[in-house]
Each structure stands twice: as C-alpha cells, then as structure tokens.
Amino acid sequence: MLIEEYGEYIYHLAYLYVKDKQVAEEITQDVFYTYSVKRNQFRGDASIKTYLTRIVINKSHDELRKMKRQTVLQAILPFMKTVRSAEQEVLAKVQGESLKEAVWNMPVHYREVMIFYYYEDFTINEIVSLLGISENTIRTRLRRGRELLKQQLTNEGEVLLDGQF
C-alpha cells in the first residue's frame, strides 16, 4: 500500500538528486526496505511522507558522495576513459532550455530547497525539519536560487514569467 501511494514520488525525488534512473530505482528500493526494517522507530511526529522524504534525502546524499568519490578516482586515474551515456549527451546538448533544466543544473543545496518549496509545496517549516537547517538558511537559499535561475534564464534569452518565482 505504501509503495503504491509513495513509490512514484520517492523515485522522482531520488532522480532529482542523483540524475540517474538506475540509482534512483535503487534508492527507492532502499527507502522502502529501510522503512520496513525501522518502521517501529517512526514516532509519528510528522507525516509518513515527510519521514520517507527524509530517508530519500539521506540515501540520495550518500549516493552523491559515492559519485563524487568515483569522479575523484577517475581524475586520479587518467587511463580510465569516461564514457558518457546517450542520455547524458542529450542532457548536455539541451541544458538551460527550460526552467526545469535550469533547476536541474543548480547546486544541490539550492535545488533541493527549490524543489521542496515550489514543486512539492512544502512550507519553510517543513523544509527546516526535513533538512535540519535553520529557517534563515532556507530563505537565503530560496532567494539565491531564484537569483541564480533568473540569471541563467536571462543569459539564455528566455523570459521568466512573472509570478512563477
């Protein structure tokens, strides 16, 4: 029942972090496994969606750290050839063509608050509890993220619609 209700949401959220379908699927499976193992630790202070979201964030950050280590390893070992997938090639060609892609290309700390606030309709207080950072930091990241988006979209000749951000 939980998988039917939150499975797609968890997959999309993980994908927004890691930008890799297979890794996002693995994270989704890990989230439900972790929940089933630690179900008794859920105190009910927040909604189940918030609890699962926190697990997704933690697992996504773990995967991003692994990816970063792999990137460093590839830089250290120059004989290893990095092959880009077809999906990565297409994404590289069309970067910045839309608001979604502009958000996609933002640093994780801006992207996550923008996604939670604008796409998932979380309040600032909910984001505070999810990310464990201060309200002022959330507000600052939202402001800087909007500025970054405006700059990116203006540089690309796109018009940011009034009221969208």
Stockholm file with secondary structure:
# STOCKHOLM 1.0

chainA/1-165         MLIEEYGEYIYHLAYLYVKDKQVAEEITQDVFYTYSVKRNQFRGDASIKTYLTRIVINKSHDELRKMKRQTVLQAILPFMKTVRSAEQEVLAKVQGESLKEAVWNMPVHYREVMIFYYYEDFTINEIVSLLGISENTIRTRLRRGRELLKQQLTNEGEVLLDGQF
#=GR chainA/1-165 SS CHHHHHHHHHHHHHHHHHCCHHHHHHHHHHHHHHHHHHGGGCCSSSCHHHHHHHHHHHHHHHHHHHHHHHHHHHHHCTTSCCCCCHHHHHHHHSTTSSHHHHHHTSCHHHHHHHIIIIISCCCHHHHHHHHTCCHHHHHHHHHHHHHHHHHHHHHTTCCCCTTTC
#=GC SS_cons         CHHHHHHHHHHHHHHHHHCCHHHHHHHHHHHHHHHHHHGGGCCSSSCHHHHHHHHHHHHHHHHHHHHHHHHHHHHHCTTSCCCCCHHHHHHHHSTTSSHHHHHHTSCHHHHHHHIIIIISCCCHHHHHHHHTCCHHHHHHHHHHHHHHHHHHHHHTTCCCCTTTC
//
